[in-house]
C-alpha cells in the first residue's frame, strides 16, 4: 500500500496511489490517522481523543471505532 499525506489548512489529505483515491480528513480524523501507527489499540486512540477534546471516553470510542472501520473499508489501514 502506498499512501501519501499532506496538510491542507487544518485538514489532512490522504491519497492512495494504488486506487488513485483521495480523502480529506478533518482535524479530529487527522489526529486519529496520525496516532493509528500500529503501536496503539483503538481503546488507546479513543483515550487520546477523549482527553484532547474533553469528551466522554464512550463517545470518543464510538467515533474512533467508526472511523477506523471506514479506513479499513477504504483499504487505507491493514491489520
C-alpha angles and dihedrals in degrees: 000000000000115000126173122199132190135167121254111187104298093340134078124229115214115193122190106208093195096058096024089230124141128204129192113213121199120226096275094046090047090054091051090047091052093047093046093083096133095263096089134061121228088254089057091048090051092050090052092049093045091051095044095050100031094238130136115277093237091056091048091047092053091049094046093047092050094047095046089050089053090050091053092048090051090050093242095120129041131193 
